[in-house]
Amino acid sequence: MAPEVPGPAAKAPELPEPAAAKVKLSPEKAARKSRESLWMLRKAIPRSYRLPFAVAMPIILTLAWCALTLGKNPVIKPLYIASPPEVIRATLAMIFEHTLFADIWASTVRIVIAFVAAAVVALPLGIAMGAFEPVNRLLEPLMAPLRYLPISAFIPLFILWFSIGEMQKISFLFLGVFVYLLPVVVTAIRAVPEELVQTALTLGATRWQVIRTVLVPAALPDIFDSFRVMNAIAWTYVVLAEMVNAHEGIGHMIQEQGNLFHTPQVFSGIIAVGIIGLITDGIIRTLNNVLFRWRETGEVS
């Protein structure tokens, strides 16, 4: 029997190329896909779109504001809504008279004192309520109704208890921050996965060690992030707090200028509060990103 003659070497089967390598999108299709990705559910938008989206509404609102308030016969009278040039002039006048920054500083000091006091009380209390169910059962019936009560209704009581000085204003701000911060702390402590707690206990950790090394570090990013909301609440309530026998402060300035029908000054105070809120919110957000870099942000480049 004749031996077989080897034929040409068999060609190795080609591996399929990845789909992404095969399909090259045209510029039109790539642009269409990029637009579609903007509206994906709960997805961050690309960085290139963030600035246009951030400035679009402020520009639109400013143009509408100018259209309604400028001209010889404005659509809205200056008594009701001051025009942008009038607000700028009023703001510069208060800056050169050294009154605006003094009012801002007075309000900032009150907020910082109340904020620190609320955190000092709410953090340990919230950790205890989140870690130990008996403590939560004991205090929850007292704390839960406070979240649904109008904080401004406590102003007469604070005047009765602390007179009309600084203590009344700081106590009011303290309560306004505390009633919202405490539930956040409790929720953050309870949101820590149970596997982490049980693992620490299995390795021989005491309850105090579990709280100190597991619960608090795991919950701290969410607690710190909630400070942004607490900051907004504090700047909202400071206007109410300073309407009672205050001699300085941004809320006092707004109330005083409003009584005199000085609309540009009122708008200056409102805009100042908004700008300060944005600045402090950015500071807290930056600190959060620096302190807790290990958290996943889910950002899209």
Secondary structure as GFF3:
##gff-version 3
##sequence-region A 1 301
A	DSSP	alpha_helix	19	22	.	.	.	ID=ss1
A	DSSP	alpha_helix	27	38	.	.	.	ID=ss2
A	DSSP	alpha_helix	47	69	.	.	.	ID=ss3
A	DSSP	alpha_helix	84	96	.	.	.	ID=ss4
A	DSSP	alpha_helix	100	131	.	.	.	ID=ss5
A	DSSP	alpha_helix	133	143	.	.	.	ID=ss6
A	DSSP	three_ten_helix	144	148	.	.	.	ID=ss7
A	DSSP	three_ten_helix	151	154	.	.	.	ID=ss8
A	DSSP	alpha_helix	155	162	.	.	.	ID=ss9
A	DSSP	alpha_helix	166	190	.	.	.	ID=ss10
A	DSSP	alpha_helix	194	202	.	.	.	ID=ss11
A	DSSP	alpha_helix	207	210	.	.	.	ID=ss12
A	DSSP	pi_helix	211	215	.	.	.	ID=ss13
A	DSSP	alpha_helix	216	241	.	.	.	ID=ss14
A	DSSP	alpha_helix	250	259	.	.	.	ID=ss15
A	DSSP	alpha_helix	263	291	.	.	.	ID=ss16
###
